[in-house]
Amino acid sequence: MIIENIMKRNVITVNESSTIKDAMQLLELHQIRHIPIVNDKKELVGIVSDSDIRDASPSIFHFTDHLEDFHKPISSIMKTNVITAHPLDFVEEVSTLFYEHHIGCLPILEDDELVGIITETDMLHTLVELMGAHQPSSHIEVKVENITGKLSDIAAIFKELKISITSVLVYPHSDPTFKILVFRIQTIDPRKVVKVIEDKGYDVIWPSEPGIIG
């Protein structure tokens, strides 16, 4: 899946000459946490978050002091080293940016123009959907040898049992000669399929005990 499929296109922005008060009002009105800053050419020049604005606001104990701070240009507090993505970037790649840089949103640029935005909440919802965790299903983890063909061998078992696979993940094992295959399958009670997998000589590490529902 590419970012273009999930990004928000109607991005709330302010001009670099807008005031801190302008940005604050937009955050409250639209219930958002980040506002990209653009120039007259609609090019991204910075970004501010609700926490940036809180840090720049007068203390609640001296709220009537320094009210002129609200009329300073937003450019005075915006972050300019903005991490961005392209509409054709893959969701998996963009999720890595969120993870590595600990950011809350990512402006999407095409030919230097702001065309969308995606937040950490958008990413979480998308990853949940990609894994099928929002659907009634069961979770099964199988330890297999780290050799070619094991994924298709286990998938063939589900096919034989006429059980659909919602998603598949592959995790490394502490022993590099093995790997862990994680399946989410469309059945509420996985005990039958677990038994068949184990009867074929594979090590099912989750569900780990009889009677546990995945």
DRENDO-1510 file (C-alpha; in Angstrom, 1 decimal, always signed):
<recs>
REC; n; res; u; v; w
REC; 1; MET; +0.0; +0.0; +0.0 .
REC; 2; ILE; +1.2; +3.5; -0.8 .
REC; 3; ILE; +0.8; +6.7; +1.2 .
REC; 4; GLU; -1.4; +8.3; -1.5 .
REC; 5; ASN; -4.1; +5.8; -0.6 .
REC; 6; ILE; -4.4; +6.9; +3.1 .
REC; 7; MET; -3.1; +10.5; +3.4 .
REC; 8; LYS; -5.4; +13.3; +4.2 .
REC; 9; ARG; -5.6; +15.7; +1.2 .
REC; 10; ASN; -7.4; +18.7; +2.8 .
REC; 11; VAL; -4.5; +19.9; +4.8 .
REC; 12; ILE; -5.1; +22.8; +7.3 .
REC; 13; THR; -2.2; +25.2; +6.8 .
REC; 14; VAL; -1.1; +28.7; +7.8 .
REC; 15; ASN; +1.2; +31.2; +6.0 .
REC; 16; GLU; +4.6; +31.9; +7.6 .
REC; 17; SER; +3.4; +35.4; +8.3 .
REC; 18; SER; +0.4; +34.1; +10.3 .
REC; 19; THR; +0.4; +34.6; +14.1 .
REC; 20; ILE; +0.7; +32.1; +16.9 .
REC; 21; LYS; -2.9; +33.0; +17.8 .
REC; 22; ASP; -4.0; +32.1; +14.3 .
REC; 23; ALA; -2.4; +28.7; +14.5 .
REC; 24; MET; -3.8; +28.2; +18.0 .
REC; 25; GLN; -7.3; +28.9; +16.9 .
REC; 26; LEU; -7.0; +26.5; +13.9 .
REC; 27; LEU; -5.8; +23.7; +16.2 .
REC; 28; GLU; -8.8; +24.2; +18.4 .
REC; 29; LEU; -11.3; +24.6; +15.6 .
REC; 30; HIS; -10.3; +21.5; +13.7 .
REC; 31; GLN; -9.2; +19.4; +16.6 .
REC; 32; ILE; -5.8; +18.7; +15.1 .
REC; 33; ARG; -2.3; +18.6; +16.6 .
REC; 34; HIS; +0.0; +19.8; +13.8 .
REC; 35; ILE; -0.2; +22.6; +11.3 .
REC; 36; PRO; +2.2; +22.8; +8.3 .
REC; 37; ILE; +3.5; +26.3; +7.4 .
REC; 38; VAL; +3.6; +27.2; +3.8 .
REC; 39; ASN; +4.8; +30.2; +1.8 .
REC; 40; ASP; +3.0; +32.1; -0.9 .
REC; 41; LYS; +3.9; +29.3; -3.4 .
REC; 42; LYS; +2.3; +26.7; -1.2 .
REC; 43; GLU; +5.7; +25.2; -0.5 .
REC; 44; LEU; +6.4; +23.8; +2.9 .
REC; 45; VAL; +8.7; +25.9; +5.0 .
REC; 46; GLY; +8.0; +24.5; +8.5 .
REC; 47; ILE; +5.6; +22.9; +10.9 .
REC; 48; VAL; +4.2; +23.5; +14.4 .
REC; 49; SER; +2.5; +21.2; +16.9 .
REC; 50; ASP; +0.2; +21.9; +19.7 .
REC; 51; SER; +3.1; +21.4; +22.1 .
REC; 52; ASP; +5.2; +24.0; +20.3 .
REC; 53; ILE; +2.3; +26.5; +20.8 .
REC; 54; ARG; +1.8; +25.6; +24.5 .
REC; 55; ASP; +5.5; +26.1; +25.1 .
REC; 56; ALA; +5.3; +29.6; +23.5 .
REC; 57; SER; +2.2; +30.6; +25.4 .
REC; 58; PRO; +2.2; +32.5; +28.7 .
REC; 59; SER; +2.0; +30.5; +31.9 .
REC; 60; ILE; -1.5; +29.8; +33.2 .
REC; 61; PHE; -0.4; +31.5; +36.4 .
REC; 62; HIS; +0.5; +34.7; +34.5 .
REC; 63; PHE; -1.9; +34.4; +31.6 .
REC; 64; THR; -2.5; +38.1; +31.2 .
REC; 65; ASP; +1.2; +38.8; +31.0 .
REC; 66; HIS; +3.0; +39.0; +27.7 .
REC; 67; LEU; -0.2; +38.6; +25.6 .
REC; 68; GLU; +1.8; +40.2; +22.8 .
REC; 69; ASP; +3.5; +36.8; +22.4 .
REC; 70; PHE; +0.3; +35.5; +20.7 .
REC; 71; HIS; +0.8; +38.1; +18.0 .
REC; 72; LYS; +4.3; +37.0; +17.1 .
REC; 73; PRO; +4.6; +35.3; +13.6 .
REC; 74; ILE; +4.3; +31.6; +13.6 .
REC; 75; SER; +7.6; +31.4; +11.8 .
REC; 76; SER; +9.3; +32.4; +15.1 .
REC; 77; ILE; +8.5; +29.1; +16.7 .
REC; 78; MET; +8.1; +26.7; +13.7 .
REC; 79; LYS; +10.4; +23.8; +13.1 .
REC; 80; THR; +12.1; +24.0; +9.8 .
REC; 81; ASN; +13.9; +20.7; +9.6 .
REC; 82; VAL; +10.8; +18.9; +8.5 .
REC; 83; ILE; +10.8; +15.2; +7.7 .
REC; 84; THR; +8.5; +14.6; +4.7 .
REC; 85; ALA; +7.4; +11.8; +2.4 .
REC; 86; HIS; +6.2; +11.3; -1.2 .
REC; 87; PRO; +2.7; +10.1; -2.1 .
REC; 88; LEU; +4.2; +7.0; -3.8 .
REC; 89; ASP; +6.2; +5.9; -0.7 .
REC; 90; PHE; +5.1; +2.6; +0.8 .
REC; 91; VAL; +3.3; +2.6; +4.1 .
REC; 92; GLU; +6.0; +0.3; +5.6 .
REC; 93; GLU; +8.8; +2.7; +4.7 .
REC; 94; VAL; +6.9; +5.7; +6.2 .
REC; 95; SER; +6.1; +3.8; +9.4 .
REC; 96; THR; +9.9; +3.4; +9.8 .
REC; 97; LEU; +10.2; +7.2; +9.7 .
REC; 98; PHE; +7.7; +7.6; +12.5 .
REC; 99; TYR; +9.6; +5.0; +14.5 .
REC; 100; GLU; +13.1; +6.3; +13.9 .
REC; 101; HIS; +12.4; +10.0; +14.4 .
REC; 102; HIS; +9.7; +9.9; +17.0 .
REC; 103; ILE; +7.4; +12.2; +15.1 .
REC; 104; GLY; +3.7; +12.8; +15.3 .
REC; 105; CYS; +2.9; +13.6; +11.7 .
REC; 106; LEU; +4.5; +13.6; +8.2 .
REC; 107; PRO; +3.7; +16.2; +5.5 .
REC; 108; ILE; +3.5; +14.6; +2.0 .
REC; 109; LEU; +5.2; +16.6; -0.8 .
REC; 110; GLU; +5.0; +16.2; -4.6 .
REC; 111; ASP; +7.3; +18.5; -6.7 .
REC; 112; ASP; +7.9; +20.6; -3.5 .
REC; 113; GLU; +4.2; +21.2; -3.1 .
REC; 114; LEU; +2.3; +20.1; +0.0 .
REC; 115; VAL; -0.3; +17.6; -1.2 .
REC; 116; GLY; -1.3; +15.8; +2.0 .
REC; 117; ILE; -0.5; +14.8; +5.5 .
REC; 118; ILE; -0.4; +11.7; +7.6 .
REC; 119; THR; -0.4; +11.3; +11.3 .
REC; 120; GLU; +0.8; +8.6; +13.7 .
REC; 121; THR; -2.9; +7.7; +14.3 .
REC; 122; ASP; -3.4; +7.3; +10.6 .
REC; 123; MET; -0.4; +4.9; +10.5 .
REC; 124; LEU; -1.6; +2.9; +13.5 .
REC; 125; HIS; -5.1; +2.4; +12.0 .
REC; 126; THR; -3.6; +1.4; +8.6 .
REC; 127; LEU; -1.2; -1.1; +10.1 .
REC; 128; VAL; -4.0; -2.6; +12.2 .
REC; 129; GLU; -6.0; -3.0; +9.0 .
REC; 130; LEU; -3.1; -4.5; +7.1 .
REC; 131; MET; -2.6; -7.1; +9.8 .
REC; 132; GLY; -6.3; -7.8; +9.9 .
REC; 133; ALA; -6.3; -7.4; +13.7 .
REC; 134; HIS; -9.6; -5.5; +13.5 .
REC; 135; GLN; -11.5; -8.5; +12.1 .
REC; 136; PRO; -12.7; -11.6; +14.0 .
REC; 137; SER; -9.7; -13.9; +13.6 .
REC; 138; SER; -7.1; -16.0; +15.4 .
REC; 139; HIS; -3.3; -15.5; +15.9 .
REC; 140; ILE; -0.9; -18.4; +15.3 .
REC; 141; GLU; +2.9; -18.4; +15.6 .
REC; 142; VAL; +4.9; -21.2; +14.1 .
REC; 143; LYS; +8.7; -21.7; +14.6 .
REC; 144; VAL; +10.2; -23.1; +11.4 .
REC; 145; GLU; +13.7; -23.6; +9.9 .
REC; 146; ASN; +15.1; -20.5; +8.3 .
REC; 147; ILE; +15.1; -22.0; +4.8 .
REC; 148; THR; +13.2; -21.4; +1.6 .
REC; 149; GLY; +9.7; -22.8; +1.2 .
REC; 150; LYS; +8.6; -23.0; +4.8 .
REC; 151; LEU; +6.1; -20.2; +4.5 .
REC; 152; SER; +4.4; -21.9; +1.5 .
REC; 153; ASP; +4.4; -25.2; +3.4 .
REC; 154; ILE; +2.5; -23.8; +6.3 .
REC; 155; ALA; +0.2; -21.8; +4.0 .
REC; 156; ALA; -0.6; -25.0; +2.2 .
REC; 157; ILE; -2.0; -26.4; +5.5 .
REC; 158; PHE; -4.4; -23.6; +5.8 .
REC; 159; LYS; -5.5; -24.2; +2.2 .
REC; 160; GLU; -6.1; -27.8; +2.9 .
REC; 161; LEU; -8.3; -26.9; +5.8 .
REC; 162; LYS; -10.1; -24.2; +3.8 .
REC; 163; ILE; -9.1; -21.5; +6.2 .
REC; 164; SER; -8.4; -18.0; +4.8 .
REC; 165; ILE; -5.2; -16.2; +5.8 .
REC; 166; THR; -5.8; -12.5; +6.8 .
REC; 167; SER; -2.2; -11.5; +7.2 .
REC; 168; VAL; +1.4; -13.0; +7.5 .
REC; 169; LEU; +4.4; -11.6; +9.3 .
REC; 170; VAL; +7.9; -13.1; +9.5 .
REC; 171; TYR; +9.9; -12.4; +12.7 .
REC; 172; PRO; +13.5; -13.3; +13.4 .
REC; 173; HIS; +14.3; -15.9; +16.1 .
REC; 174; SER; +17.0; -15.7; +18.6 .
REC; 175; ASP; +18.6; -18.6; +16.9 .
REC; 176; PRO; +19.3; -17.5; +13.3 .
REC; 177; THR; +18.7; -21.0; +12.0 .
REC; 178; PHE; +15.0; -20.5; +12.7 .
REC; 179; LYS; +12.3; -17.9; +12.1 .
REC; 180; ILE; +8.8; -17.3; +13.3 .
REC; 181; LEU; +5.9; -17.2; +11.0 .
REC; 182; VAL; +2.9; -15.2; +12.4 .
REC; 183; PHE; -0.4; -15.9; +10.8 .
REC; 184; ARG; -3.8; -14.2; +11.4 .
REC; 185; ILE; -6.4; -16.6; +10.1 .
REC; 186; GLN; -10.2; -16.3; +9.6 .
REC; 187; THR; -11.3; -18.7; +12.4 .
REC; 188; ILE; -12.3; -18.0; +16.0 .
REC; 189; ASP; -11.2; -21.4; +17.3 .
REC; 190; PRO; -7.7; -22.3; +16.0 .
REC; 191; ARG; -7.3; -25.6; +18.0 .
REC; 192; LYS; -8.0; -27.8; +15.0 .
REC; 193; VAL; -5.5; -26.1; +12.7 .
REC; 194; VAL; -2.9; -26.0; +15.5 .
REC; 195; LYS; -3.2; -29.7; +16.0 .
REC; 196; VAL; -2.8; -30.4; +12.3 .
REC; 197; ILE; +0.3; -28.1; +12.1 .
REC; 198; GLU; +1.9; -29.9; +15.1 .
REC; 199; ASP; +1.0; -33.3; +13.7 .
REC; 200; LYS; +3.0; -32.4; +10.6 .
REC; 201; GLY; +6.1; -31.8; +12.9 .
REC; 202; TYR; +6.1; -28.1; +13.3 .
REC; 203; ASP; +6.5; -26.2; +16.6 .
REC; 204; VAL; +3.5; -23.9; +17.3 .
REC; 205; ILE; +4.6; -21.4; +19.9 .
REC; 206; TRP; +1.2; -19.6; +20.1 .
REC; 207; PRO; -1.3; -20.7; +21.2 .
REC; 208; SER; +1.1; -22.4; +23.6 .
REC; 209; GLU; -1.4; -24.5; +25.5 .
REC; 210; PRO; -4.5; -26.6; +24.5 .
REC; 211; GLY; -7.7; -24.6; +24.9 .
REC; 212; ILE; -6.1; -21.2; +24.4 .
REC; 213; ILE; -7.9; -19.2; +21.8 .
REC; 214; GLY; -5.5; -17.0; +19.6 .
</recs>
